[in-house]
């Protein structure tokens, strides 16, 4: 009989759901209001207070937030929007949904974030907006992007899908752009299963996004059905079905309340990885400045075959054989078939982003991971390089 011990199975990013979230979901089900209602409003208010923004609009995804932000900024056919090729495809897809043309600029290879100088060089008379992405949870150079947007009269829309806890030079992410869009997807630091939020200082834009997020109706569903007797509404624009539900907000309320504690655990795990993997032939990004806070959404390493002796994909396969999940963030957007074929993008146009996309690997990171699971990841990575 074999005495071999099965390897530890470590998921990539398990959600950390506690008793408070479960109880709130049950209370929502028992209360009878499932769609957009009082819990969504409470969640919006709590999130706006957490970020320090005048307005927060809860939606069904960060993608919806990015789309509505571009529409609120007046982006449309004939316009160009500049963003990074090192991001999830949704960042670029929404530009096309708004009727505009996506334009890519290269990244800073030391941070993984969009390079403001590369954006400045890519601006044309048709450029209407810029979407910087806080890659992996690291805040972008918000001061540089704000100055660029003011100087070139551009809308600034931040993709903060990874960066709910982020702080840039002492300023909370969510107060550093015309619009900031957050993701609450299942793997995110704050999860509602599916969901998102937009913060803005513009009351006019916030009202537009609220109306547009629910079919363009002049009254939201909660207002209509809370009243006794018949109510009337008008459709003032051809809107979308982008609203968040109270079931999602029930999770979000308590996820937000526990965000600081869970972020501290993410920092702890990241620091353990830093210490344990320091001697291996892998690349990393530079540390954030002292006045900034990394949200620690992803823990990324760079595996270059020339210096590491194995490729990123080799390492991922070896980790999988040990029961360790990993992921790639991200394949370069401009090299996806749709973008390459429609816009003629080719390899070599954005070399820094392409190099990161070819060598980056994300290791498991979640406050739900146990110390034993973290140590299993470390052993598996070390073993892969020894082999």
C-alpha positions, 0 to 999 in steps of 0.5 A: 500500500502506498504511503505517499501523501496527497499534495495540498490543494490550494485554490487560486483566490477563494472568497472569504465569506463570513457569518455576517454576510450569510446572515444578511443574505438570509435576512434579505431573502426573508424580507422579501425585497431581492432586487435593487432596494434599501440594502443597495442604497445602504451599500452605496452610502457606506462605500461613498463614505469609505472612499470619501467620494460624494457619489457612489453608484452600485452596478452589476459589474465594473464593466458596466461602470466603465461603460456608463462612465464613458457615456457620462463623459460624452465619449461616442463615435469618432472618439478615441480612448487610450488605455493599457494593453496589460489588462482584462479585455473588459477595459478595452471592450467598453470603449467599443461599446461606447462607439469609440476606438481603443488606443493602447499605450505601453506600460512602465515595466517596473510597475506594470501600470500605464505609462503617463508619458506613453499616453501623452505621446499617443494623444491625437485630436480625437482623444476624449478619455484615458483609462488607467488601470491600477494593475494587481492593486498597485495605484497608478501615478494619479498626479501625473494622469490628473495633470495630463487630463487637465492639460489635454482636456480629457476625461479620466476614468480609472479602472480600479477593479483590483484596487478597492483598498488603494491609496495613491500619495495619501489620496484614496482611490475613488477620489482621484479621477472623474470616475473610478470603477470598482469590481466586486467579482467573486475573486475580488478583495470585496466580493458580491459574487458579481457586482461593481461600483462607480464613484464620482464627484459629479452629481449630474453624472451620478444621476445620469448613471443611475437612470441609465443603469435601469433601462433609462427609467425616470424612477427606479424600481424601488421608488415605484414599488414602495408606493401604494397604488399605481405609479407612473414613470417615463423612459428618458434614454435607452438605458441598460440592465446594469443595476445591483440587487439587494442580495448582492448588496447584502454581501457587500455591506459586510465585506466592506466592514471587514475589508481592513482586516482582510487586507491586512491578511493579504499583506501578511501573505504577500510579505511571506511570499516576498521573504520565502521566494527572495532567493529564486531567479524570478522578477518582481515589480518595485515597491509602492511609494511610502504614502501609497497603499497597494491593495494586494489583489494579486501576487505576481512574479515574472518568470523569464526563461533566459534567467529562470531556466523555465518558462512561466507556463512550465512553472504553472504546469509544475504547480498544477501537478502539486495541486497549486492553482495559478493564473495569468494577468493578463494576456496582452489585449492588443494580441487577442484575435478580435483586436489584432484582426480589427485594428491591425495590432501586431506583436512588437508595438508595446514591448513592455506590456508584451514582455510582462504578459509573456512572463507574469504568473499570479500565485494564490492570494486570499485572506481565506488561505490558511498558513498551511496552504501558503507554505504549500505554495512556497514549497511547490514554487521552490521545488519547481525551480530546484527541478 
